[in-house]
Amino acid sequence: MRALCWEGVGKLAVRDVPEPRVRAEGDIIVKVRASSVCGSDLHLINGFLPAMREGDILGHEFMGEVVETGPGVRRLRVGDRVVVGSVVACGGCWYCRTEQFSLCDNSNPQPVVPEKLWGHSPAGILGYSHAAGGYAGSHAEYIRVPFGDIGAFKVPDGVPDDAVVFASDALPTGWMAADFCNLAGGEVVAVWGAGGVGQMAARAAQLLGAGRVIVIDRLPERLATAADRLGVETINYAETDVLEALREMTAGRGPDACIEAVGMEAHDVGPAYAYDKAKQSARLSTDRPTSVRQAIMACRKGGTVSIVGVYGGLVDKFPLGAAMNKALVLRMGQMHAQRYIPMLLDRLAAGEIDPGYLATHPMSLEEGVRGYEIFQKKQDACLRSVLHPAAV
């Protein structure tokens, strides 16, 4: 079969690879119908997350059709159209039983690297390096999904492929970001990042009761899309001082909750960004925490900062004093896909959420290298390139 593979830092190629097979009784094989690129893939491509190997298949946000099941699969059948959560979870450990699926004890068969980096190993993630289990990804004609009954969900009739594909990752990540804010109704929520996750976090905040949502980015086309599609207020940080603007927009108080949906390769303007980029480029620091700093400094006293942008290691100049002295609540993590996806599929079917507009660049799997180039360079008003494998 054909698959989009990592060939070294900054290098991708579509190549022939062996087809996946059932290896455990709970496995399913999915024929991929749509597989979206994701901002967190860029961290792998650019070499900022460890344990990638030449030939690794990328991709973790996808949907497709079940074509084979292991003998232990009970809930799914061949022919089912499914969306698959990017986080792999066993369903039986203490973390899964308490719906903290991204912390699963049993789904990462290669825990040594994360244990050394973070003290413990979280769950495995499809297509996300050997530190996350070494699972092959979804930018391929077929993919093996472990624990299929736990991580794959039937898609309601009438929901298009290029909308439901985002229920795999961007939508549940954005929903969890807003859920972390514990909204009671009427709050002001600021969201850093107008990409797929940021826009889904903004929509989730609205549905969970936020009175105002403010989205922060530097790309006019993304901000315009967020304003047009979601009715949010926007700030272009390349033109406006974000902290001053948020103080003015909130009568000096600051947002009640701040969502960071950018991650370790955050962009900014000014000397602090130049400092962060230089240290990261020299591998003296692993992550650029620009947007996290702004979120902490902007948030009102006693507010919540929700972090769902991906970070992998150590950051410099973290404003711990501001977080502590303002009594902020910090919530963060990889999303608990299996907790949120069933509810989100119901909302998609009801028309409450329509993420299909994020699929700005549908293309074939063979065009995957170009799809990532467009996405990374923010060309042609790209929100997400969505790959449609030739096997479909």
Solvent accessible surface area in square Angstrom, and as a share of the most:
residue,aa,sasa,rsa
1,M,37,0.16
2,R,73,0.27
3,A,0,0.00
4,L,0,0.00
5,C,0,0.00
6,W,25,0.09
7,E,44,0.20
8,G,17,0.16
9,V,93,0.54
10,G,53,0.51
11,K,130,0.55
12,L,29,0.14
13,A,35,0.27
14,V,29,0.16
15,R,81,0.29
16,D,104,0.54
17,V,21,0.12
18,P,122,0.76
19,E,111,0.50
20,P,35,0.22
21,R,166,0.61
22,V,36,0.21
23,R,165,0.60
24,A,56,0.43
25,E,116,0.52
26,G,23,0.22
27,D,1,0.01
28,I,0,0.00
29,I,7,0.04
30,V,0,0.00
31,K,49,0.21
32,V,0,0.00
33,R,71,0.26
34,A,0,0.00
35,S,0,0.00
36,S,0,0.00
37,V,0,0.00
38,C,8,0.05
39,G,28,0.27
40,S,15,0.10
41,D,0,0.00
42,L,19,0.09
43,H,9,0.04
44,L,1,0.00
45,I,8,0.04
46,N,28,0.14
47,G,24,0.23
48,F,38,0.16
49,L,19,0.09
50,P,56,0.35
51,A,35,0.27
52,M,27,0.12
53,R,141,0.51
54,E,125,0.56
55,G,18,0.18
56,D,28,0.15
57,I,19,0.10
58,L,0,0.00
59,G,0,0.00
60,H,4,0.02
61,E,0,0.00
62,F,0,0.00
63,M,0,0.00
64,G,0,0.00
65,E,53,0.24
66,V,0,0.00
67,V,54,0.31
68,E,82,0.37
69,T,45,0.26
70,G,4,0.04
71,P,106,0.66
72,G,23,0.22
73,V,13,0.07
74,R,166,0.60
75,R,98,0.36
76,L,2,0.01
77,R,143,0.52
78,V,98,0.56
79,G,43,0.42
80,D,28,0.14
81,R,55,0.20
82,V,0,0.00
83,V,0,0.00
84,V,1,0.00
85,G,2,0.02
86,S,3,0.02
87,V,4,0.02
88,V,6,0.03
89,A,2,0.01
90,C,21,0.13
91,G,29,0.27
92,G,44,0.42
93,C,13,0.08
94,W,137,0.48
95,Y,68,0.26
96,C,4,0.03
97,R,158,0.58
98,T,59,0.34
99,E,83,0.37
100,Q,50,0.22
101,F,22,0.09
102,S,3,0.02
103,L,69,0.34
104,C,1,0.00
105,D,90,0.47
106,N,93,0.48
107,S,0,0.00
108,N,15,0.08
109,P,87,0.55
110,Q,64,0.29
111,P,43,0.27
112,V,90,0.52
113,V,55,0.31
114,P,0,0.00
115,E,82,0.37
116,K,169,0.72
117,L,85,0.43
118,W,121,0.43
119,G,49,0.47
120,H,150,0.67
121,S,24,0.15
122,P,36,0.22
123,A,4,0.03
124,G,0,0.00
125,I,20,0.10
126,L,1,0.00
127,G,3,0.02
128,Y,14,0.05
129,S,9,0.06
130,H,25,0.11
131,A,11,0.09
132,A,11,0.08
133,G,4,0.04
134,G,28,0.27
135,Y,29,0.11
136,A,53,0.41
137,G,1,0.01
138,S,0,0.00
139,H,0,0.00
140,A,0,0.00
141,E,21,0.10
142,Y,48,0.18
143,I,2,0.01
144,R,40,0.15
145,V,3,0.02
146,P,10,0.07
147,F,68,0.28
148,G,0,0.00
149,D,34,0.18
150,I,57,0.29
151,G,6,0.06
152,A,0,0.00
153,F,22,0.09
154,K,103,0.43
155,V,13,0.08
156,P,36,0.23
157,D,141,0.73
158,G,76,0.73
159,V,9,0.05
160,P,86,0.54
161,D,29,0.15
162,D,37,0.19
163,A,5,0.04
164,V,0,0.00
165,V,0,0.00
166,F,0,0.00
167,A,0,0.00
168,S,0,0.00
169,D,14,0.07
170,A,0,0.00
171,L,1,0.00
172,P,0,0.00
173,T,11,0.06
174,G,0,0.00
175,W,9,0.03
176,M,0,0.00
177,A,0,0.00
178,A,0,0.00
179,D,57,0.30
180,F,13,0.05
181,C,9,0.05
182,N,131,0.67
183,L,31,0.15
184,A,102,0.79
185,G,44,0.42
186,G,56,0.54
187,E,30,0.13
188,V,23,0.13
189,V,0,0.00
190,A,0,0.00
191,V,0,0.00
192,W,7,0.02
193,G,11,0.10
194,A,0,0.00
195,G,15,0.14
196,G,4,0.04
197,V,24,0.14
198,G,0,0.00
199,Q,0,0.00
200,M,1,0.00
201,A,0,0.00
202,A,0,0.00
203,R,62,0.23
204,A,1,0.01
205,A,0,0.00
206,Q,47,0.21
207,L,53,0.26
208,L,55,0.27
209,G,30,0.29
210,A,15,0.12
211,G,50,0.48
212,R,84,0.31
213,V,8,0.05
214,I,0,0.00
215,V,0,0.00
216,I,2,0.01
217,D,15,0.08
218,R,78,0.28
219,L,22,0.11
220,P,84,0.53
221,E,60,0.27
222,R,19,0.07
223,L,12,0.06
224,A,61,0.47
225,T,36,0.21
226,A,0,0.00
227,A,43,0.33
228,D,119,0.61
229,R,140,0.51
230,L,24,0.12
231,G,61,0.59
232,V,12,0.07
233,E,62,0.28
234,T,52,0.30
235,I,10,0.05
236,N,21,0.11
237,Y,30,0.11
238,A,56,0.43
239,E,140,0.63
240,T,61,0.36
241,D,78,0.41
242,V,6,0.03
243,L,46,0.23
244,E,106,0.48
245,A,14,0.11
246,L,1,0.00
247,R,116,0.43
248,E,147,0.66
249,M,49,0.22
250,T,17,0.10
251,A,103,0.80
252,G,51,0.49
253,R,159,0.58
254,G,5,0.05
255,P,0,0.00
256,D,21,0.11
257,A,2,0.02
258,C,0,0.00
259,I,0,0.00
260,E,0,0.00
261,A,18,0.14
262,V,54,0.31
263,G,0,0.00
264,M,0,0.00
265,E,41,0.18
266,A,1,0.01
267,H,68,0.30
268,D,17,0.09
269,V,78,0.45
270,G,44,0.42
271,P,118,0.74
272,A,57,0.44
273,Y,27,0.10
274,A,60,0.47
275,Y,82,0.31
276,D,5,0.03
277,K,94,0.40
278,A,64,0.49
279,K,49,0.21
280,Q,1,0.00
281,S,73,0.47
282,A,61,0.47
283,R,129,0.47
284,L,130,0.65
285,S,10,0.07
286,T,54,0.32
287,D,3,0.01
288,R,22,0.08
289,P,2,0.01
290,T,7,0.04
291,S,8,0.05
292,V,7,0.04
293,R,35,0.13
294,Q,34,0.15
295,A,0,0.00
296,I,0,0.00
297,M,96,0.43
298,A,12,0.09
299,C,2,0.01
300,R,58,0.21
301,K,153,0.65
302,G,40,0.38
303,G,2,0.02
304,T,17,0.10
305,V,0,0.00
306,S,0,0.00
307,I,13,0.06
308,V,13,0.08
309,G,13,0.13
310,V,25,0.14
311,Y,55,0.21
312,G,7,0.07
313,G,34,0.33
314,L,141,0.70
315,V,55,0.31
316,D,37,0.19
317,K,126,0.53
318,F,74,0.31
319,P,25,0.15
320,L,117,0.58
321,G,42,0.41
322,A,24,0.19
323,A,7,0.05
324,M,138,0.62
325,N,118,0.61
326,K,39,0.17
327,A,70,0.55
328,L,21,0.11
329,V,76,0.44
330,L,54,0.27
331,R,105,0.38
332,M,104,0.47
333,G,36,0.34
334,Q,67,0.30
335,M,5,0.02
336,H,16,0.07
337,A,0,0.00
338,Q,14,0.06
339,R,75,0.27
340,Y,8,0.03
341,I,0,0.00
342,P,58,0.37
343,M,59,0.27
344,L,0,0.00
345,L,9,0.04
346,D,98,0.51
347,R,61,0.22
348,L,14,0.07
349,A,58,0.45
350,A,73,0.57
351,G,60,0.58
352,E,68,0.31
353,I,5,0.02
354,D,92,0.48
355,P,0,0.00
356,G,21,0.21
357,Y,30,0.11
358,L,0,0.00
359,A,17,0.13
360,T,53,0.31
361,H,23,0.10
362,P,78,0.49
363,M,25,0.11
364,S,39,0.25
365,L,1,0.00
366,E,84,0.38
367,E,85,0.38
368,G,0,0.00
369,V,64,0.37
370,R,115,0.42
371,G,0,0.00
372,Y,5,0.02
373,E,67,0.30
374,I,14,0.07
375,F,12,0.05
376,Q,69,0.31
377,K,122,0.52
378,K,63,0.27
379,Q,61,0.27
380,D,110,0.57
381,A,53,0.41
382,C,2,0.01
383,L,5,0.03
384,R,5,0.02
385,S,0,0.00
386,V,0,0.00
387,L,0,0.00
388,H,56,0.25
389,P,3,0.02
390,A,72,0.56
391,A,31,0.24
392,V,96,0.55
